[in-house]
Amino acid sequence: MKIYNTLTRKKEEFVPIREGEASIYVCGPTVYNFFHIGNARPFVVFDTLRKYLEYRGYKVKFVQNFTDVDDKIINRAREEGIKAPEVSSKYIKEYFLDAAALNVRKADVHPQVSTHMNEIIEFVKTLIDKGVAYERDGDVYFSARKFPEYGKLSRQNIDDLESGARIAIGEIKEDPLDFALWKARKSEDEIGWESPWGIGRPGWHIECSAMSKKHLGDTIDIHAGGQDLQFPHHENEIAQSECCNGVPFAHYWMHNGYITIDNEKMSKSKGNFFTVRDILKEYSGEVIRFFLLSGHYRNPINFSDTLMEQARASLGRMENCKEQLEFLEKEGKDGAMTAAEAEAVEGFDRYRQEFIKAMDDDLNTADGISAVFQLVTAINTAVNSETTKEFAAKAMETLMELADVLGLLQQKSEDALDEEVMKLVEERQEARKAKNFARADEIRDILKDKGITLKDTPQGVQIIKE
């Protein structure tokens, strides 16, 4: 497998630290609200990376943190008149609900900042002891210039960075480029912890470095997140981690592209800010996941109703194939596969190899999905009135093998058949037996208006949801 490494700006063969194993750290959400469609992209993309590496035989340890100590959480707590831990606890629970709807598996470890304070404080102390950090009135800052390679991830030089750097009110930095490792508590209602520098809380960047070190070691295989995190977050993580540990922080850096809304940047002020919770009112989680995987992860992707409807229709083709095979597994012919069916099943490996080729090329899910559609076409072409149960089972096995990697076809279709629909299907069957074709046709049209097509086959009636 080849991965585009943001650090080197080129595709590189993935060679893990330990053969057959892969360690991945993904920056998770700051838990003060429901996560939005932009947040969802890295969650889905790197969940798919994890699934694919497992499919290829790697033992993966996957860590995704929750930032539960942050100014945004403190501000939300003040707005709601509750304590910061209550805010973060609420939205961690909500994260898991929405992530599950997108078929995003729980990480092996979901570390929280609030439960790693000892590790964070020790990390900061080490940086001070090594002379690359300093304390000022209870705040602790990292000296960016003392890390000679500062800017290597974002490809920015010190002079360019300095011209854009600012010292905020209340900060006592030695240099505008320096960044906070520890922040002294400014008011009594702020959450804080005892430290050698007084009561305070960690800066944003130090959190991930400390939690990654705790759960994955000094050097990890892959560090991933959104493109917006390259600078300053990931740049600062590299500087403090490599100064603390004396070894490379991560061998591969992966960043997904931005999401625009109707070709505009997502913004609350523009009224085009959509949480996944909002979108789930209109589309299933699998449609959202399909949409997020339909383009290459490094490219920008545009979110719109038109594109979401296209995603729904495309996923529907996969769902219909799966439902047809489920039907044939029950109602198909008994006995061994025919020679033609056996040849078709053997040919399915072609699409498996096309899928692997695409996914090996920097997780190209767009081409991976195309390979699945080629498989769907081959399955649909092979199915006829003589299809055997064995063929249906073999075809289903291959379809689900690839769909599982993409995290698709895991849920029931979004329009599950209700009791009323099933009664109409049964009534139509009775009408046909009684040769009351006018009523049978009327029921067929009623169901078509509901987005349901009935297909009469030698094996019985097949129900297809559009």
Beta strands, then each sheet from edge to edge (+ up, - down):
strand 1: 2-5
strand 2: 10-13
strand 3: 21-26
strand 4: 59-64
strand 5: 133-136
strand 6: 139-142
strand 7: 179-184
strand 8: 200-202
strand 9: 220-226
strand 10: 250-256
strand 11: 259-261
strand 12: 264-265
strand 13: 301-303
strand 14: 452-457
strand 15: 460-465
sheet 1: 1+ 2-
sheet 2: 4+ 3+ 9+ 10+
sheet 3: 5+ 6- 7+ 8-
sheet 4: 12+ 11- 13-
sheet 5: 14+ 15-
end
